[in-house]
Amino acid sequence: MTKKQRALLCVEALEKEYTDALCSLEASNPLELLIATRLSAQCTDARVNLVTPALFSKYPTLEDYCNAEISDIEEIIHSCGFYRAKAKDIKEMAIKIRDDFDGQVPDSIEKLTSLPGVGRKTANLIMGDVYKQPAVVADTHLIRITNLLGLTDSKDPFKVEMQLKKLLPPEKSNDFCHRIVLHGRAVCVARRPDCERCCMGEFCKSKKEQK
């Protein structure tokens, strides 16, 4: 079986197992999703979703973030960890969006990654969820599980992204990433993977090697 054949089987299995392929971060517009994704770095989505209602309520517009006191943002997002860097990035990305992108969240990887605190993972999420473009969000779940499946062979996010782009149907790639996250939380948990319940067990390289 080729890697591409295995990838297609994984896509099909995950589609059956997880019919809804939704981002677990709660946001009502592109700016909110961008900010929530920045907050999710080294923090759980669940924790971010507890923090963002107060943040989004106090700062409903881009201009509000541009004019915000960084110390106030810090206080609201404190429990997300690395709050000083995140607060600084949130204000600075808002200013750059206002000044360089006419107040609109950019619509390309290159422009998105020019924003403070935005890397390829965040940029891909925005491209996929907001602009409905093919995207591979190489988070820890995706890297770990696709390595186990035998689809990728690197811990480097960029390399994993590039490897998967060659294997996944472009129109399926974004939803595949969301479903992998769901699978990583429910079944293929890092310290205690439940291989017997795995919908991809029949063609998982790691499971076969265990036999």
C-alpha positions as CSV (number, residue, x, y, z in Angstrom):
1,M,0.0,0.0,0.0
2,T,1.4,3.4,-0.9
3,K,1.2,6.4,1.4
4,K,-1.3,8.1,-0.8
5,Q,-3.6,5.0,-0.7
6,R,-3.2,4.9,3.1
7,A,-4.0,8.6,3.3
8,L,-7.2,8.2,1.3
9,L,-8.3,5.3,3.6
10,C,-7.6,7.5,6.6
11,V,-9.7,10.3,5.2
12,E,-12.6,8.0,4.5
13,A,-12.4,6.4,8.0
14,L,-12.3,9.7,9.8
15,E,-15.2,11.0,7.8
16,K,-17.4,8.1,8.9
17,E,-16.2,8.4,12.5
18,Y,-16.5,12.1,12.9
19,T,-19.2,13.6,10.7
20,D,-18.7,17.1,11.9
21,A,-15.2,18.5,11.2
22,L,-15.3,21.7,13.2
23,C,-12.7,23.8,14.8
24,S,-13.0,23.5,18.5
25,L,-12.1,27.2,19.1
26,E,-15.2,29.4,19.4
27,A,-15.2,32.5,17.4
28,S,-17.8,34.5,15.4
29,N,-15.6,36.3,12.9
30,P,-12.1,36.0,11.3
31,L,-10.4,38.4,13.8
32,E,-11.8,36.4,16.7
33,L,-10.6,33.2,15.3
34,L,-7.1,34.6,14.6
35,I,-6.9,35.9,18.2
36,A,-8.3,32.6,19.7
37,T,-5.7,30.6,17.7
38,R,-2.9,32.8,19.0
39,L,-4.1,32.2,22.5
40,S,-4.2,28.5,21.9
41,A,-0.5,28.2,21.6
42,Q,0.7,25.9,24.4
43,C,-2.8,26.1,25.9
44,T,-5.9,23.9,25.5
45,D,-8.7,25.0,23.3
46,A,-11.1,24.4,26.2
47,R,-9.2,27.0,28.3
48,V,-9.1,29.5,25.5
49,N,-12.9,29.1,25.1
50,L,-13.3,30.0,28.7
51,V,-11.3,33.2,28.3
52,T,-12.3,34.6,25.0
53,P,-16.0,35.5,25.8
54,A,-14.8,38.3,28.2
55,L,-12.1,39.4,25.8
56,F,-14.4,39.5,22.7
57,S,-17.1,41.3,24.7
58,K,-14.7,44.0,25.9
59,Y,-13.0,44.4,22.5
60,P,-15.6,43.8,19.9
61,T,-13.8,45.7,17.0
62,L,-10.4,45.8,15.5
63,E,-10.0,49.4,16.5
64,D,-10.7,48.4,20.1
65,Y,-7.7,46.1,20.1
66,C,-5.6,48.8,18.5
67,N,-6.4,51.2,21.3
68,A,-6.3,48.7,24.1
69,E,-3.9,48.8,27.1
70,I,-1.7,45.7,26.8
71,S,-1.9,45.3,30.6
72,D,-5.7,45.0,30.4
73,I,-5.5,42.3,27.7
74,E,-2.9,40.5,29.9
75,E,-5.3,40.5,32.8
76,I,-8.1,38.9,30.8
77,I,-5.9,36.2,29.1
78,H,-3.6,35.5,32.1
79,S,-4.8,31.9,32.5
80,C,-3.9,31.0,28.9
81,G,-0.1,31.1,29.7
82,F,2.6,33.2,28.1
83,Y,0.1,36.0,28.5
84,R,2.6,38.9,28.1
85,A,3.8,37.8,24.7
86,K,0.3,36.9,23.6
87,A,-1.2,40.2,24.7
88,K,1.5,42.2,22.9
89,D,1.0,40.1,19.7
90,I,-2.8,40.6,19.8
91,K,-2.5,44.4,20.0
92,E,0.4,44.6,17.4
93,M,-1.4,42.2,14.9
94,A,-4.5,44.4,15.2
95,I,-2.5,47.5,14.4
96,K,-0.8,45.8,11.4
97,I,-4.2,44.5,10.1
98,R,-5.6,48.1,10.3
99,D,-2.6,49.8,8.8
100,D,-1.3,47.3,6.2
101,F,-4.4,45.3,5.3
102,D,-7.3,47.8,5.3
103,G,-8.7,46.3,8.5
104,Q,-9.3,42.9,7.0
105,V,-7.6,39.6,8.2
106,P,-5.3,38.7,5.3
107,D,-6.1,36.0,2.9
108,S,-2.7,34.4,2.1
109,I,-0.2,32.4,4.1
110,E,2.5,35.0,3.3
111,K,0.5,37.9,4.5
112,L,-0.8,36.1,7.6
113,T,2.6,35.0,8.7
114,S,3.8,38.7,8.5
115,L,1.5,39.4,11.5
116,P,3.1,39.4,14.9
117,G,2.8,36.0,16.6
118,V,1.3,34.2,13.6
119,G,3.1,31.1,12.3
120,R,2.1,28.7,9.6
121,K,-0.2,26.6,11.9
122,T,-2.3,29.7,12.6
123,A,-2.1,30.9,9.0
124,N,-3.3,27.5,7.7
125,L,-6.2,27.5,10.1
126,I,-7.4,30.9,8.9
127,M,-6.9,29.9,5.3
128,G,-8.9,26.7,5.7
129,D,-11.7,27.8,8.1
130,V,-12.2,31.4,7.0
131,Y,-11.2,31.5,3.3
132,K,-12.0,27.8,2.5
133,Q,-8.7,27.1,0.9
134,P,-6.8,23.8,1.1
135,A,-4.8,23.9,4.3
136,V,-2.8,21.6,6.6
137,V,-2.7,22.7,10.2
138,A,0.3,20.9,11.6
139,D,-0.4,20.9,15.3
140,T,0.8,18.4,17.8
141,H,-2.1,16.0,17.2
142,L,-1.6,15.9,13.5
143,I,2.2,15.5,13.7
144,R,2.0,12.7,16.3
145,I,-0.9,10.7,14.7
146,T,0.3,11.0,11.1
147,N,3.7,9.7,12.2
148,L,2.0,6.7,13.8
149,L,-0.1,6.1,10.7
150,G,3.0,6.1,8.6
151,L,1.9,9.1,6.5
152,T,4.7,11.4,7.7
153,D,8.1,10.8,9.2
154,S,9.1,14.0,10.8
155,K,8.4,16.0,14.0
156,D,9.0,19.3,12.1
157,P,5.7,21.0,11.5
158,F,6.7,22.5,8.1
159,K,8.0,19.1,6.9
160,V,4.8,17.4,8.0
161,E,2.7,20.0,6.3
162,M,4.5,19.6,3.0
163,Q,4.4,15.8,3.2
164,L,0.7,15.8,3.8
165,K,0.0,18.2,1.0
166,K,1.4,15.6,-1.4
167,L,-0.9,12.9,0.0
168,L,-4.2,14.5,0.9
169,P,-6.9,15.6,-1.6
170,P,-6.7,19.4,-1.3
171,E,-10.5,19.7,-0.8
172,K,-10.3,17.2,2.1
173,S,-7.2,18.5,3.9
174,N,-8.6,21.1,6.2
175,D,-11.4,18.8,7.5
176,F,-8.9,15.9,7.8
177,C,-6.8,18.0,10.2
178,H,-9.9,18.9,12.4
179,R,-10.9,15.2,12.5
180,I,-7.4,14.2,13.5
181,V,-7.6,16.6,16.5
182,L,-10.9,15.0,17.5
183,H,-9.5,11.6,17.1
184,G,-6.4,12.5,19.2
185,R,-8.6,13.7,22.0
186,A,-11.0,10.8,21.9
187,V,-9.1,7.7,20.9
188,C,-5.4,8.1,19.9
189,V,-4.5,9.9,23.1
190,A,-0.8,10.5,23.4
191,R,0.0,8.5,26.6
192,R,-2.8,5.9,26.3
193,P,-3.9,5.3,22.7
194,D,-6.9,3.0,22.4
195,C,-5.8,1.1,19.3
196,E,-8.6,-1.4,19.6
197,R,-11.2,1.4,19.1
198,C,-9.3,3.2,16.3
199,C,-11.2,3.5,13.1
200,M,-7.8,3.5,11.2
201,G,-6.4,0.5,13.0
202,E,-6.5,-1.8,9.9
203,F,-4.0,0.4,8.1
204,C,-2.1,2.1,10.9
205,K,1.6,1.4,10.5
206,S,2.3,1.7,14.2
207,K,-0.4,-0.8,15.2
208,K,0.9,-3.3,12.6
209,E,4.4,-3.0,14.0
210,Q,3.2,-3.8,17.5
211,K,1.9,-7.2,16.4
